[in-house]
Amino acid sequence: MSRLRPRPPVIQITDAAASRLLQIMSRTDPPALAVRIGVKNAGCAGMSYTMDYASEITPLDEVVEDKGVKVIVDPKAVLFLLGTQMDYKTDKLSAQFVFNNPNQTSACGCGESVAITPVAPEAAENRL
């Protein structure tokens, strides 16, 4: 009988991202259950990352709980986001969530959109 090995999360959350998510989620009314992350077709490079508050979790959602925060990965985005690290960066002129995605092949000059190649389903099984 084979034992299933534990699956690593689809997305990793840095300490900075978790801290910022906890801050903003504590200010929602009613309180948000989680943050939903996904991708959509947009911009000159083809896709952009999305983030929204989530008030429910569906059976097909991929749920990542880490550092006291709950992040839901949209099921349609899993193969695009597999192996991604979610971070939060601040500098002199901006503060933003940053997605360090190994599947991202390029980004537009303005930084609003990216090109992402989804992981092949058979390769995804090896990564998980």
LINSULTA-V797458 format. One record per backbone hydrogen bond with DSSP energy under -0.5 kcal/mol. NH is the residue of the N-H (numbers start at 1). CO is the residue of the C=O. E is the energy in kcal/mol with one decimal. If there is no record, write none. Layout:
nh:NH co:CO e:E
nh:NH co:CO e:E
//
This chain:
nh:12 co:84 e:-2.8
nh:14 co:86 e:-2.6
nh:18 co:14 e:-2.5
nh:19 co:15 e:-2.5
nh:20 co:16 e:-2.1
nh:21 co:17 e:-2.7
nh:22 co:18 e:-2.5
nh:23 co:19 e:-1.8
nh:24 co:20 e:-2.5
nh:25 co:21 e:-2.6
nh:26 co:22 e:-1.5
nh:27 co:24 e:-0.8
nh:28 co:25 e:-1.0
nh:32 co:25 e:-0.8
nh:33 co:54 e:-1.9
nh:34 co:54 e:-1.5
nh:35 co:70 e:-1.6
nh:36 co:52 e:-3.4
nh:37 co:72 e:-3.4
nh:38 co:50 e:-1.8
nh:40 co:48 e:-2.1
nh:42 co:46 e:-1.1
nh:46 co:42 e:-0.6
nh:47 co:114 e:-1.9
nh:48 co:40 e:-2.2
nh:50 co:38 e:-2.7
nh:52 co:36 e:-2.0
nh:54 co:34 e:-2.8
nh:61 co:58 e:-1.4
nh:62 co:73 e:-1.9
nh:63 co:61 e:-0.7
nh:64 co:71 e:-3.3
nh:65 co:63 e:-0.5
nh:66 co:64 e:-0.5
nh:66 co:69 e:-2.3
nh:69 co:66 e:-2.0
nh:71 co:64 e:-3.1
nh:71 co:69 e:-0.5
nh:72 co:35 e:-3.0
nh:73 co:62 e:-3.3
nh:74 co:37 e:-2.8
nh:74 co:72 e:-0.6
nh:77 co:74 e:-2.1
nh:78 co:74 e:-0.7
nh:78 co:75 e:-0.6
nh:80 co:77 e:-0.9
nh:81 co:77 e:-1.9
nh:82 co:78 e:-1.4
nh:83 co:10 e:-2.1
nh:84 co:10 e:-0.9
nh:84 co:81 e:-2.5
nh:85 co:100 e:-2.1
nh:86 co:12 e:-3.6
nh:86 co:84 e:-0.5
nh:87 co:85 e:-0.6
nh:87 co:98 e:-3.1
nh:89 co:96 e:-2.8
nh:91 co:94 e:-2.9
nh:96 co:89 e:-2.5
nh:98 co:87 e:-2.9
nh:100 co:85 e:-3.0
nh:100 co:98 e:-0.7
nh:101 co:99 e:-1.1
nh:102 co:100 e:-0.6
nh:104 co:101 e:-1.5
nh:105 co:115 e:-2.8
nh:106 co:115 e:-1.2
nh:108 co:113 e:-2.3
nh:111 co:108 e:-0.9
nh:114 co:47 e:-3.4
nh:115 co:106 e:-2.9
nh:117 co:103 e:-2.6
nh:118 co:116 e:-0.6
nh:119 co:79 e:-2.6
nh:123 co:120 e:-0.6
nh:124 co:120 e:-2.4
nh:125 co:121 e:-1.6
nh:126 co:122 e:-0.9
nh:127 co:123 e:-1.6
nh:128 co:124 e:-2.3
//
